[in-house]
Amino acid sequence: MNTQGPTSSAIQQQMDNSALELAYYEKPSRKHPGGRLVVTANGIVLKDEALPVDEIPFSKFDDIKIGGKMYSESIITHLRPMQDQYNRVITRRSV
């Protein structure tokens, strides 16, 4: 067993030489007609410019579309009952 907890000095040394980078995407507006990309690291602005491709680089991927719903369902939602049944069969077999 390791006696070092999450506040140990080894983790603190790793955190001393690191930075948290955040990228903010802003859609086009009157003030920024080409959109805006702001990149910061530990509160310091590294980049503040127009969006490189004139659009926010995110897209919606649908797994299973459901009529009347905005959000689609994932395949995992439909596989869960089969996994539960499999677990029950394995449990009965091992007894």
C-alpha positions in Angstrom: 0.0 0.0 0.0 1.2 3.5 -0.8 0.9 5.9 2.1 1.1 9.0 -0.1 -2.3 10.7 -0.5 -3.4 13.1 -3.2 -1.8 16.0 -1.5 1.7 14.5 -1.6 4.7 16.5 -2.6 5.2 14.5 -5.8 1.9 15.6 -7.2 2.6 19.2 -6.1 6.0 19.1 -8.0 4.2 18.0 -11.2 1.7 20.9 -10.8 4.4 23.5 -10.3 5.7 23.1 -13.9 2.3 22.9 -15.6 -0.3 25.2 -17.1 -4.0 25.0 -17.7 -4.8 26.0 -21.3 -8.4 27.1 -22.2 -9.7 27.9 -25.7 -12.8 30.0 -26.0 -14.8 30.1 -29.3 -17.1 33.0 -30.0 -19.7 33.0 -32.8 -19.6 35.8 -35.3 -21.2 39.1 -34.0 -21.2 42.8 -34.8 -18.1 43.3 -32.8 -16.3 40.3 -34.2 -17.8 39.5 -37.7 -15.3 36.7 -38.3 -15.9 35.1 -34.9 -13.2 34.9 -32.3 -10.8 32.5 -30.8 -9.2 33.3 -27.5 -6.6 30.9 -26.0 -5.4 31.4 -22.4 -3.0 29.6 -20.1 -3.2 30.2 -16.4 -5.0 33.5 -17.0 -2.5 34.8 -19.6 -4.0 35.5 -23.0 -1.9 33.7 -25.6 -4.0 34.2 -28.7 -6.9 36.5 -29.5 -7.8 36.4 -33.2 -10.6 35.7 -35.7 -11.7 32.1 -36.1 -9.3 30.3 -38.5 -12.1 28.7 -40.6 -14.9 31.3 -39.9 -16.9 28.8 -37.9 -16.8 27.1 -34.5 -15.0 23.7 -34.9 -17.7 21.6 -33.3 -20.4 19.5 -35.0 -23.2 17.4 -33.7 -22.9 13.6 -34.2 -26.1 11.6 -33.9 -26.0 7.9 -33.0 -29.7 7.0 -32.9 -32.2 9.7 -33.9 -35.4 9.8 -31.9 -38.5 11.5 -33.4 -39.5 14.6 -31.4 -36.3 14.9 -29.4 -33.5 17.4 -29.9 -30.8 15.1 -28.6 -30.1 11.6 -30.0 -29.6 8.5 -27.9 -26.3 6.7 -27.7 -25.8 3.1 -28.7 -24.8 2.3 -25.1 -28.3 3.2 -23.9 -29.7 0.4 -26.0 -26.9 -2.1 -25.2 -27.3 -1.7 -21.4 -30.3 -4.2 -21.1 -28.4 -6.8 -23.0 -25.4 -6.4 -20.7 -27.6 -6.7 -17.6 -29.1 -9.9 -19.0 -25.6 -11.3 -19.7 -24.5 -10.4 -16.2 -27.5 -12.3 -14.7 -26.7 -15.4 -16.8 -23.1 -15.4 -15.7 -24.1 -14.9 -12.1 -26.5 -17.9 -12.2 -23.9 -20.1 -14.0 -21.2 -19.4 -11.4 -23.5 -20.4 -8.4 
